[in-house]
Amino acid sequence: MAGTKDAGEVLIVTGMSGAGRTTAANALEDLGWYVVDNLPPQMLRPLLDLSELAGSSLPKVAAVVDVRGRDLFAELPRITQALRDGRHLRVLFLDASDEVLVRRFESVRRPHPLQGDGTLLDGIHRERVRLARVRESADVIIDTSQDNIHQLATRVVDLFAAEGSARHTLTVMSFGFKYGMPPDADIVADMRFLPNPYWVPELKQFTGKDEAVRDYVFSQEGATEFLDAYVAALTPVIAGYQRENKPHSTIAIGCTGGKHRSVATTEELARRLASLPGVAVRVKHRDLGRE
């Protein structure tokens, strides 16, 4: 199948064993890329043909290709050059110093894939020879000698996140304490310090998504003060999640039944947090609709 100019973006991830290919692949996957690990170079064309057929379902494809492919890996430079025609294809090469690579292999107590009966350095040197042509033609080279896994992931995100795309997905969830706390919540707030609209006859049948209930909740003493302070407290927390490459978090807002106070607060909190840079906010009302 011939390449087309509107085909999705393709990234080949390769480089030295121990330089961080797995960390880079995980970071790309968190960004929404479709990642295939340990792909023989000969399978790149069928993968890219499939991505073209899938269209918008696979807009970004990353393939990890390395010396685990054994003799097949030697074909990577030729195949990469042939695939560049008509496609937005880039090659990311991860590297590190020999000393760092030896230290990383020793820490996990695994042999180098090309070590054979020799030493770790023998395997590393053999790999450098095999990768020389690939490194020369790479579009992006990252030396990870000074990086831990979090720093490397941050560098990959900075390089390959779509402009303006979210670096953190935040779920703001309302719930009722009487149905149990959500087990997947990272942060929990309790709105039971506010009067319960359930006991106001004209509000009981409505929910926190209705204007009358919202107005009642936020007219109570301490309600807006809490929201202002809570947003101010959460802002550096979410920024820290982004720096630490924590892609998802959940803030749970509870009240007695999960119908009035928590729902109104969740809606308003989500609205405010959606203005934070690099954050995509989702709203979930876990217990709304329960009797």
Residue pairs with C-beta under 8 A, 6 or more apart in sequence:
1 49
1 52
2 86
3 48
3 52
3 83
3 85
3 86
3 87
4 52
4 86
4 87
5 86
7 48
7 51
7 52
7 86
7 87
7 88
8 51
8 52
8 55
8 58
8 59
8 60
8 61
8 88
9 59
9 60
9 61
9 88
9 90
10 48
10 51
10 60
10 61
10 62
10 63
10 83
10 87
10 88
10 89
10 90
11 28
11 33
11 60
11 61
11 62
11 63
11 89
11 90
11 91
11 92
11 160
12 44
12 62
12 63
12 65
12 76
12 80
12 89
12 90
12 91
12 92
13 21
13 24
13 25
13 28
13 62
13 63
13 64
13 65
13 92
13 94
14 21
14 64
14 65
14 66
14 76
14 91
14 92
14 93
14 94
14 131
14 134
14 138
15 21
15 66
15 92
15 93
15 94
15 95
15 131
15 135
15 142
16 94
16 95
16 96
16 101
16 124
16 127
16 128
16 131
17 66
17 67
17 101
17 105
17 112
17 113
17 114
17 123
17 124
17 127
18 96
18 100
18 101
18 104
18 105
18 112
19 94
19 95
19 96
19 101
19 144
20 94
20 96
20 142
20 144
20 147
20 149
20 152
21 64
21 66
21 94
22 37
22 64
23 149
23 152
23 153
23 156
24 92
24 94
24 142
24 152
24 153
24 156
25 35
25 37
25 62
25 64
26 153
27 152
27 153
27 156
27 157
27 160
27 245
28 35
28 60
28 62
28 156
28 160
29 35
29 62
30 157
30 245
30 247
31 60
31 157
31 160
31 161
31 162
31 165
32 60
32 165
33 60
33 61
33 62
33 160
34 51
34 58
34 60
34 61
34 62
35 61
35 62
35 63
35 64
36 47
36 61
36 62
36 63
36 64
37 64
38 64
38 65
38 66
38 68
38 69
39 47
39 63
39 64
39 65
39 69
40 65
40 69
40 72
40 73
41 65
41 69
41 72
41 73
41 75
41 76
41 79
41 80
42 72
42 75
42 79
44 63
44 65
44 79
44 80
44 83
45 79
45 82
45 83
47 61
47 63
48 61
48 83
48 87
50 58
51 58
51 61
65 73
65 76
66 73
67 73
67 113
67 114
67 127
67 130
67 131
68 113
73 130
74 130
76 134
77 133
77 134
77 137
80 89
80 91
80 134
80 137
81 137
83 89
90 139
90 140
91 134
91 137
91 138
91 139
91 140
92 138
92 139
92 140
92 141
92 142
92 159
93 131
93 134
93 135
93 138
93 140
93 141
93 142
94 141
94 142
94 144
95 135
95 141
95 142
95 143
95 144
96 104
96 143
96 144
96 145
97 143
97 145
98 121
98 124
98 125
100 144
100 145
101 120
101 124
102 120
102 121
102 124
105 111
105 112
105 120
106 120
111 120
111 123
112 120
112 122
112 123
112 124
112 127
113 123
113 127
114 122
114 123
114 124
114 126
114 127
114 130
115 122
115 123
116 122
116 123
135 141
140 159
142 152
142 155
142 156
142 159
144 152
147 155
150 244
150 245
153 245
154 243
154 245
157 167
157 245
161 167
165 278
166 278
166 279
166 280
167 242
167 247
167 278
167 279
168 238
168 241
168 242
168 246
168 247
168 248
168 249
168 278
168 279
168 280
169 247
169 248
169 249
169 279
169 280
169 281
169 282
170 238
170 248
170 249
170 250
170 251
170 273
170 279
170 280
170 281
170 282
171 248
171 249
171 250
171 251
171 281
171 282
171 283
171 284
172 250
172 251
172 253
172 266
172 269
172 270
172 273
172 281
172 282
172 283
172 284
173 182
173 185
173 250
173 251
173 252
173 253
173 266
173 283
173 284
173 285
173 286
174 208
174 252
174 253
174 254
174 255
174 258
174 262
174 263
174 265
174 266
174 284
174 285
174 286
174 287
174 288
175 181
175 182
175 252
175 253
175 254
175 258
175 262
175 286
175 287
176 254
176 255
176 256
176 257
176 258
176 259
176 262
176 286
176 287
176 290
177 190
177 192
177 254
177 255
177 256
177 258
178 256
178 257
179 257
179 258
179 286
179 287
179 290
181 188
181 252
181 254
182 188
182 250
182 252
182 286
184 250
185 250
185 251
185 252
186 249
186 250
186 251
187 234
187 237
187 249
187 250
187 251
187 252
188 251
188 252
188 253
188 254
189 230
189 251
189 252
189 253
189 254
189 265
190 254
190 255
191 253
191 254
191 255
191 261
191 262
191 265
192 254
192 255
192 256
192 261
193 222
193 226
194 217
194 220
194 222
194 223
194 255
194 261
195 220
196 255
196 256
196 260
196 261
197 203
197 204
197 206
197 213
197 216
197 217
197 260
197 261
198 204
198 256
198 257
198 259
198 260
200 216
202 212
203 212
203 213
203 216
203 260
206 212
206 213
206 260
207 213
207 259
207 260
207 263
207 288
208 214
208 217
208 259
208 260
208 261
208 262
208 263
208 264
208 265
208 266
208 267
209 263
209 264
209 267
209 285
209 288
213 260
213 263
213 264
214 264
214 267
214 268
217 223
217 260
217 261
217 264
217 265
218 224
218 227
218 264
218 268
223 265
227 265
227 268
227 269
227 272
230 269
231 269
231 272
231 273
234 251
234 273
235 276
238 249
238 273
238 276
238 279
239 276
241 249
242 278
242 279
251 269
253 262
253 265
253 266
253 269
254 262
255 261
255 262
257 287
257 290
258 285
258 286
258 287
258 288
258 290
259 287
259 288
259 290
263 285
263 288
266 283
266 285
267 283
270 281
270 282
270 283
273 279
273 281
274 281
